[in-house]
Amino acid sequence: MPDSQISTDEKDKLVAEIRSVMADEVPLVVRVRGGACLYAAHFSVSVLRKHGFDAILQAGSLQWPRVAPEDDDGVSPTHFAYMWDPEGPTSLLAKSRGLMPEIHIWCAIPSTREIVDVVTKDLPADCHSKIGYDWPGELPPDYLWSREAPANVYYIPNPEATRYACARIWKCFEPDYLQRFSRYFRDNSA
């Protein structure tokens, strides 16, 4: 399905369907305490594939500005970020507890080079709960479905992070869209 022909109303309906499935399938504690991007990306891929899109999972790092450039004080962080660093101390501690390392996971549509991220609206709350900073700048959109990220927003896919995310999804759901790659996930320690 050529995504360039998808209207904002159609995107809104698909995102509402993704969120409805997610609300039914993902425990509230996950949606409230973080880690929802793994499930949001999985259900995004599942729902979009059901509607004929060639959607895939991507994972890696995300940086989103929380402060407008003109309000940068030179001291406080300008961006809120999830930086993929599997051997970093925070990630190692999380993995030792059976939790996700620092990572962001989203859906991509390769044929049109689009990013679909249905948890962008949660970034300000995540910023406050994880690093204790408010979000004085422009708020992220309710969701992102675009060929280009907004100015100063960086989605950085990483093959290792994507394999890790796929392995976690495989352990939870064994989805059809990962079936042909399952030999890579069966023995993964994700």
Order of alpha helices (4+ residues) and beta strands (2+ residues): alpha-alpha-alpha-beta-beta-alpha-beta-beta-alpha-beta-beta-alpha
